[in-house]
Amino acid sequence: MRLALVTLFALALRLPAEVALEPAFGKLTFNQPLAISPVPGAKDRLLVVEKNGTLQVVEGVGKASQSKREVFNITEPRDGKLETQGESGFLGVALHPNYRKNPQVFVYYSLKIEGKLHQRVSSFRLKDVTTLQVDPSSEQVLISQLDPAGNHNGGDIHFGPDGCLYISAGDGGGGGDPFDSGRQIADRFLAAVFRIDVDRKSGNLPPNPHESVGKLPTGQPAYLVPGDNPFVGVTSHRGQPVDPSKVRTEIWATGLRNAWRFSFDPKTGTCFTGDVGQNLFEEINILVPGGDYGWSVLEGDHTFNKKDPSGKKYTPAKGDHAVSKFQAPIHEYDRKLGNSVTGGVVCRGARVPGLEGAYVFGDFASGRIFALHKKGSGWQSKQIAKDITVAGFGHDPSNGDVLVASLAGQVKRIVRK
């Protein structure tokens, strides 16, 4: 995300006639909100992640008045220091789908351990399933990945329709994939969306050994790998041999530069993501099991030129048989519209005519918000609104409205103008 560009685009923001943005919860404000997460089964409450390390539950959603209450604070991890500079921080949260019987919350956050940056996924236990208060002393580390740079951290986590936990991770940072993460599927938790079984169901597999994998007090891995994950048992990738004992079998989809916000369509289960580009193209992808989205061979639907340090030269990838094995984006846009995509959600609310069924996403740098509609065999995008520092999207559980989180301090809703 290019924070330095925010002020350039915040000077004269005007909304088109189709929709408007309004505060979602009256006068409630937040401290750098960047993710909105549901409370499974609830129509009147949701969770808001604050980048500085706190988690708020909003009560009374859809009612005359709302309130917020802090339920978790991770500003002082037990074995390190929370890192909030740049693209690091408290980045994602997901309650267990059956949290009343399995009272756990899963979080993604950045921390420094002995001065070295790590990206971590952990579970914590709820003190009370009614209040959703989290016990900060109950951390169970699932994955703690050493991170070579401070940007491209991914950080989104969701439970899928199948009950598995999905996790996005960037390529480790830098420009042009200097760590060659996009090509790798072994020995690193980078440049991919991962799928794991936190319930440790019978028949699933232990992960391949790695120092990043968390351990239970018994010494067993803290999670299992679903047996049908697409990279279980593979012996080659992108035409090169790989050691199946070192493959990160947790990978569900690979070749992603920085999947900043992904989501599952609540109606169809389709998984959409935004993938932040280098210097030329931003892209929207539909993620499929085993899909390879081409980074850093591709940027969007174009061949990425690694010999160009600025990342500003490319050739179209269409018709290039060498890249035909990669999954093409369903949509891309260039620097005329923005330069840091924020993945969104499919609108399933009916209160804004013409928006139902559209994938609504934004651009962090330009503030533009778009609706992407399926048209025949392709997709068409239209700008519908504008805001500043658009960092995440979600749903109002009471009516399906699309909610927008802005790092500037508000959660807003898209409404009919």
C-alpha positions as CSV (number, residue, x, y, z in Angstrom):
1,M,0.0,0.0,0.0
2,R,1.4,3.4,-0.9
3,L,0.5,5.5,2.1
4,A,2.4,8.5,0.8
5,L,-0.2,8.9,-2.0
6,V,-3.2,9.2,0.2
7,T,-3.1,13.0,0.6
8,L,-2.9,13.5,-3.1
9,F,-6.3,11.8,-3.7
10,A,-8.0,13.0,-0.5
11,L,-8.3,16.6,-1.7
12,A,-11.3,16.5,-4.0
13,L,-13.3,13.3,-3.6
14,R,-16.7,13.3,-5.2
15,L,-19.3,10.5,-5.3
16,P,-21.1,9.7,-8.6
17,A,-24.8,9.7,-8.6
18,E,-25.3,5.9,-8.3
19,V,-24.4,5.4,-4.7
20,A,-23.3,7.2,-1.6
21,L,-21.1,6.3,1.4
22,E,-22.4,7.0,4.9
23,P,-21.1,6.2,8.4
24,A,-22.1,2.6,9.0
25,F,-22.5,2.9,12.8
26,G,-23.5,6.4,13.6
27,K,-20.8,8.4,15.3
28,L,-18.6,5.3,16.1
29,T,-15.0,5.7,14.9
30,F,-12.1,3.3,15.0
31,N,-8.3,3.4,15.2
32,Q,-7.1,2.5,11.7
33,P,-9.7,-0.1,10.9
34,L,-8.6,-2.5,8.1
35,A,-10.8,-5.6,8.3
36,I,-14.4,-6.4,9.0
37,S,-15.2,-9.9,10.1
38,P,-18.6,-11.6,10.9
39,V,-19.7,-13.2,14.1
40,P,-21.0,-16.6,12.9
41,G,-24.8,-16.8,13.2
42,A,-25.2,-13.2,14.5
43,K,-27.3,-10.6,12.7
44,D,-26.6,-7.7,15.1
45,R,-22.9,-7.8,15.8
46,L,-19.6,-8.0,13.9
47,L,-15.8,-7.6,14.5
48,V,-13.6,-4.7,13.4
49,V,-9.8,-5.2,13.3
50,E,-7.7,-2.1,14.2
51,K,-4.2,-2.1,12.8
52,N,-2.6,-0.9,16.0
53,G,-3.4,-4.2,17.7
54,T,-6.9,-4.1,19.1
55,L,-10.2,-5.8,18.2
56,Q,-13.6,-4.2,18.6
57,V,-17.0,-5.9,18.6
58,V,-19.8,-3.7,17.3
59,E,-23.1,-4.3,19.1
60,G,-26.6,-3.4,17.8
61,V,-25.8,-3.6,14.1
62,G,-29.1,-2.9,12.2
63,K,-30.7,-1.2,15.2
64,A,-31.3,2.4,16.2
65,S,-28.1,2.7,18.1
66,Q,-24.8,0.9,18.1
67,S,-21.9,0.6,20.5
68,K,-18.4,-0.9,20.3
69,R,-16.3,-2.7,22.9
70,E,-12.7,-3.8,22.9
71,V,-12.5,-7.6,23.2
72,F,-8.8,-8.2,22.5
73,N,-5.5,-6.4,22.6
74,I,-2.4,-7.9,21.1
75,T,-0.1,-4.9,21.5
76,E,2.2,-6.9,23.7
77,P,2.8,-10.4,22.4
78,R,4.4,-12.7,24.9
79,D,7.5,-13.5,22.9
80,G,8.1,-10.3,20.9
81,K,6.9,-6.8,20.0
82,L,3.9,-6.0,17.8
83,E,5.1,-4.3,14.6
84,T,2.7,-1.8,13.1
85,Q,4.9,0.2,10.7
86,G,4.0,0.3,7.1
87,E,2.0,-2.7,6.0
88,S,2.6,-4.6,9.2
89,G,0.2,-4.7,12.2
90,F,-2.8,-6.6,13.4
91,L,-4.1,-7.7,9.9
92,G,-6.8,-10.3,10.2
93,V,-9.3,-12.2,12.4
94,A,-11.7,-15.1,12.1
95,L,-14.0,-16.6,14.7
96,H,-14.3,-20.3,14.7
97,P,-17.6,-21.1,12.7
98,N,-18.8,-23.1,15.8
99,Y,-17.3,-20.8,18.4
100,R,-19.9,-21.5,21.0
101,K,-18.8,-25.1,21.2
102,N,-15.2,-24.4,20.1
103,P,-14.5,-21.0,21.6
104,Q,-11.5,-19.9,19.5
105,V,-10.6,-16.9,17.6
106,F,-7.8,-16.9,14.9
107,V,-5.6,-13.9,14.2
108,Y,-2.9,-12.8,11.8
109,Y,-0.4,-10.2,13.1
110,S,3.2,-8.9,12.6
111,L,5.8,-9.0,15.4
112,K,9.5,-8.7,15.9
113,I,11.3,-11.4,17.7
114,E,14.9,-10.4,18.7
115,G,14.6,-7.6,16.1
116,K,13.6,-9.9,13.2
117,L,10.2,-9.5,11.6
118,H,7.7,-12.4,11.6
119,Q,4.2,-12.8,10.3
120,R,2.1,-15.0,12.6
121,V,-1.1,-16.9,12.6
122,S,-2.3,-17.9,16.1
123,S,-5.4,-19.1,17.9
124,F,-6.7,-17.7,21.2
125,R,-9.5,-18.9,23.4
126,L,-12.5,-16.9,24.3
127,K,-13.1,-16.2,28.0
128,D,-16.8,-15.9,27.3
129,V,-18.7,-16.8,24.1
130,T,-21.4,-14.3,24.9
131,T,-19.2,-11.2,25.3
132,L,-16.5,-12.5,22.9
133,Q,-13.8,-11.4,25.3
134,V,-10.5,-13.0,24.4
135,D,-8.0,-14.5,26.8
136,P,-4.7,-12.9,25.8
137,S,-2.7,-15.5,27.7
138,S,-4.1,-18.4,25.7
139,E,-2.1,-18.1,22.5
140,Q,-1.4,-21.2,20.4
141,V,0.9,-20.4,17.5
142,L,-0.1,-22.1,14.3
143,I,2.4,-20.5,11.8
144,S,5.2,-18.0,12.6
145,Q,7.0,-17.1,9.4
146,L,10.3,-15.1,9.3
147,D,9.6,-12.2,6.9
148,P,12.5,-10.9,4.8
149,A,10.9,-7.4,4.3
150,G,8.1,-5.3,5.8
151,N,5.7,-5.1,2.9
152,H,3.5,-7.6,1.0
153,N,2.3,-9.4,4.1
154,G,-1.2,-10.5,2.9
155,G,-2.7,-11.1,6.3
156,D,-6.3,-11.9,5.6
157,I,-7.9,-15.0,7.2
158,H,-11.3,-16.6,6.7
159,F,-13.0,-19.9,7.3
160,G,-14.3,-21.2,4.0
161,P,-17.6,-23.0,3.4
162,D,-15.8,-26.3,4.0
163,G,-14.8,-25.3,7.6
164,C,-11.1,-25.0,6.8
165,L,-9.1,-21.9,7.7
166,Y,-7.7,-20.0,4.7
167,I,-4.7,-17.6,5.1
168,S,-3.2,-15.2,2.6
169,A,0.6,-14.3,2.6
170,G,2.5,-12.0,0.3
171,D,5.8,-12.7,-1.5
172,G,7.9,-11.4,1.4
173,G,8.3,-7.9,0.1
174,G,10.7,-5.9,-1.9
175,G,10.2,-5.1,-5.6
176,G,10.1,-7.6,-8.4
177,D,10.1,-10.6,-6.1
178,P,13.7,-10.4,-5.1
179,F,13.3,-13.5,-2.8
180,D,11.9,-15.6,-5.7
181,S,8.9,-16.5,-3.6
182,G,6.3,-16.5,-6.4
183,R,8.0,-19.5,-8.0
184,Q,8.4,-21.6,-4.9
185,I,6.1,-24.0,-3.2
186,A,8.6,-25.5,-0.7
187,D,10.2,-24.3,2.6
188,R,8.3,-21.0,2.9
189,F,4.9,-19.7,3.8
190,L,4.9,-16.9,1.1
191,A,3.2,-15.8,-2.1
192,A,0.1,-18.0,-1.6
193,V,-3.2,-18.6,0.0
194,F,-3.0,-21.5,2.5
195,R,-5.7,-23.9,3.7
196,I,-5.4,-25.8,7.0
197,D,-7.5,-27.9,9.3
198,V,-7.5,-26.3,12.8
199,D,-9.9,-28.9,14.1
200,R,-7.4,-31.7,13.4
201,K,-9.9,-34.0,11.9
202,S,-9.3,-37.7,11.5
203,G,-7.8,-38.7,8.2
204,N,-6.0,-35.4,7.5
205,L,-2.3,-35.1,7.3
206,P,0.5,-33.6,9.5
207,P,2.3,-30.7,7.8
208,N,5.8,-31.3,6.5
209,P,8.3,-30.3,9.1
210,H,9.3,-26.6,9.2
211,E,10.5,-24.3,11.9
212,S,7.5,-22.0,11.2
213,V,5.0,-24.7,12.2
214,G,3.6,-24.2,15.7
215,K,3.5,-27.1,18.1
216,L,1.0,-28.2,20.7
217,P,2.1,-28.8,24.3
218,T,2.2,-32.5,23.3
219,G,4.8,-31.7,20.6
220,Q,2.4,-32.4,17.7
221,P,1.8,-29.9,14.9
222,A,-0.9,-27.3,15.9
223,Y,-2.9,-28.0,12.8
224,L,-3.4,-30.7,10.1
225,V,-3.3,-30.4,6.3
226,P,-6.6,-31.4,4.5
227,G,-5.8,-34.5,2.6
228,D,-7.4,-33.1,-0.6
229,N,-5.1,-30.0,-0.7
230,P,-3.9,-29.7,-4.3
231,F,-0.1,-29.8,-3.5
232,V,-0.1,-32.9,-1.4
233,G,2.2,-35.4,-3.0
234,V,3.4,-33.2,-5.9
235,T,6.9,-33.8,-7.2
236,S,7.3,-30.9,-9.7
237,H,6.2,-27.3,-10.0
238,R,6.5,-24.9,-13.0
239,G,8.5,-27.6,-14.8
240,Q,11.1,-28.1,-12.0
241,P,11.4,-31.1,-9.6
242,V,10.5,-30.5,-5.9
243,D,11.0,-32.6,-2.9
244,P,7.5,-33.7,-1.7
245,S,8.8,-33.9,1.9
246,K,9.5,-30.1,1.8
247,V,6.5,-28.9,-0.2
248,R,4.2,-26.6,1.8
249,T,1.2,-28.8,1.4
250,E,-0.8,-26.1,3.1
251,I,-0.9,-24.2,-0.2
252,W,-4.3,-23.9,-1.8
253,A,-3.4,-21.3,-4.5
254,T,0.0,-20.0,-5.4
255,G,1.9,-17.4,-7.5
256,L,0.3,-14.3,-5.7
257,R,2.3,-11.2,-5.2
258,N,0.2,-9.8,-2.3
259,A,-3.3,-11.1,-1.9
260,W,-4.6,-8.0,0.0
261,R,-8.1,-9.1,1.1
262,F,-9.8,-12.2,-0.2
263,S,-13.4,-13.3,0.4
264,F,-15.9,-16.1,-0.2
265,D,-19.2,-15.2,-2.0
266,P,-21.8,-16.1,0.7
267,K,-24.1,-17.5,-1.9
268,T,-21.9,-19.5,-4.2
269,G,-18.7,-20.0,-2.2
270,T,-16.5,-18.6,-5.0
271,C,-13.3,-17.1,-3.6
272,F,-12.2,-13.7,-5.0
273,T,-9.0,-11.8,-4.2
274,G,-7.3,-8.6,-5.1
275,D,-3.6,-9.1,-5.9
276,V,-1.5,-5.9,-5.6
277,G,0.7,-5.2,-8.6
278,Q,4.3,-4.1,-9.1
279,N,4.2,-0.8,-11.0
280,L,1.8,-1.2,-13.8
281,F,-1.3,-3.4,-13.2
282,E,-3.6,-4.4,-10.4
283,E,-5.6,-7.6,-10.7
284,I,-8.7,-9.4,-9.4
285,N,-8.6,-13.2,-9.4
286,I,-11.0,-16.0,-8.7
287,L,-9.0,-18.5,-6.7
288,V,-9.3,-22.2,-7.4
289,P,-7.6,-25.2,-5.8
290,G,-4.1,-25.6,-7.2
291,G,-4.3,-22.4,-9.2
292,D,-1.0,-20.7,-10.1
293,Y,-1.5,-17.0,-10.7
294,G,1.9,-16.4,-12.3
295,W,3.8,-14.0,-10.1
296,S,6.6,-13.1,-10.9
297,V,6.3,-14.3,-14.5
298,L,3.2,-12.3,-14.8
299,E,1.8,-9.0,-13.5
300,G,-1.9,-9.0,-14.2
301,D,-2.3,-10.4,-17.7
302,H,1.1,-9.2,-18.9
303,T,4.6,-10.7,-18.9
304,F,6.6,-9.1,-16.1
305,N,10.1,-8.0,-17.2
306,K,12.5,-8.8,-14.4
307,K,15.3,-7.1,-16.2
308,D,13.6,-3.7,-15.7
309,P,14.4,-2.6,-12.2
310,S,11.6,-0.1,-12.2
311,G,9.0,-2.8,-13.2
312,K,7.6,-0.5,-15.9
313,K,8.2,-2.5,-19.0
314,Y,6.0,-5.5,-20.0
315,T,4.6,-7.5,-22.9
316,P,1.1,-8.8,-23.2
317,A,0.8,-12.4,-22.0
318,K,-2.1,-13.3,-24.2
319,G,-1.1,-15.8,-26.8
320,D,2.2,-16.6,-25.0
321,H,2.1,-20.4,-24.8
322,A,4.8,-20.3,-22.1
323,V,2.3,-18.7,-19.6
324,S,-0.8,-20.5,-20.7
325,K,-0.6,-22.8,-17.7
326,F,-1.2,-19.8,-15.3
327,Q,-4.6,-18.7,-14.2
328,A,-5.6,-15.4,-15.8
329,P,-7.1,-12.6,-13.8
330,I,-10.8,-11.9,-14.3
331,H,-10.1,-8.2,-14.3
332,E,-7.1,-5.8,-14.2
333,Y,-6.6,-2.0,-14.2
334,D,-3.6,0.2,-14.7
335,R,-2.2,3.3,-13.1
336,K,-4.8,5.6,-14.5
337,L,-7.2,4.3,-11.9
338,G,-5.0,3.4,-9.0
339,N,-2.0,1.5,-7.8
340,S,-2.8,-0.7,-4.8
341,V,-5.9,-2.9,-5.1
342,T,-8.0,-3.8,-2.0
343,G,-9.9,-6.9,-2.5
344,G,-13.6,-6.8,-1.7
345,V,-16.8,-8.8,-1.3
346,V,-19.7,-9.9,-3.4
347,C,-22.8,-7.9,-2.6
348,R,-25.7,-10.1,-1.6
349,G,-27.9,-7.3,-0.1
350,A,-30.8,-5.9,-2.1
351,R,-31.0,-2.4,-0.9
352,V,-28.9,-0.8,-3.7
353,P,-30.4,-1.4,-7.1
354,G,-28.0,-2.9,-9.6
355,L,-25.4,-3.8,-7.0
356,E,-26.6,-7.2,-5.9
357,G,-24.3,-10.0,-7.2
358,A,-21.5,-7.5,-8.1
359,Y,-18.0,-8.0,-6.7
360,V,-17.3,-4.7,-4.9
361,F,-13.6,-3.7,-4.4
362,G,-11.4,-0.7,-4.1
363,D,-8.0,0.9,-4.6
364,F,-6.1,2.0,-1.5
365,A,-4.1,4.8,-3.2
366,S,-6.7,6.4,-5.4
367,G,-9.7,5.7,-3.2
368,R,-11.8,4.5,-6.1
369,I,-14.4,1.9,-5.4
370,F,-15.6,-0.4,-8.2
371,A,-18.4,-2.8,-8.9
372,L,-17.4,-5.8,-11.1
373,H,-20.2,-7.6,-12.9
374,K,-20.1,-10.8,-14.8
375,K,-21.1,-10.2,-18.4
376,G,-21.3,-13.2,-20.6
377,S,-17.9,-14.9,-20.5
378,G,-16.2,-11.7,-19.2
379,W,-16.4,-9.1,-16.5
380,Q,-17.1,-5.4,-16.6
381,S,-16.0,-2.9,-14.0
382,K,-17.6,0.5,-13.1
383,Q,-16.5,3.0,-10.6
384,I,-19.3,3.7,-8.1
385,A,-17.8,5.7,-5.3
386,K,-14.6,7.2,-3.8
387,D,-13.2,7.4,-0.4
388,I,-9.7,7.5,1.2
389,T,-7.4,4.7,2.4
390,V,-9.8,1.9,1.5
391,A,-8.3,-1.0,3.4
392,G,-11.0,-3.6,3.7
393,F,-14.6,-4.6,2.9
394,G,-17.3,-6.6,4.7
395,H,-21.1,-7.2,5.0
396,D,-23.7,-5.8,7.4
397,P,-25.1,-9.0,8.8
398,S,-28.5,-7.4,9.3
399,N,-29.2,-6.5,5.7
400,G,-26.3,-7.5,3.5
401,D,-25.1,-3.9,2.8
402,V,-21.4,-3.7,1.7
403,L,-19.2,-2.1,4.4
404,V,-16.0,-0.3,3.7
405,A,-13.1,0.1,6.2
406,S,-10.9,3.2,5.9
407,L,-7.7,3.5,7.7
408,A,-8.7,7.1,8.2
409,G,-10.9,5.9,11.1
410,Q,-14.3,5.0,9.8
411,V,-16.4,2.1,8.7
412,K,-18.9,3.2,6.1
413,R,-21.7,1.6,4.1
414,I,-22.6,1.8,0.5
415,V,-26.2,3.1,0.2
416,R,-28.5,4.2,-2.5
417,K,-28.1,7.8,-3.1
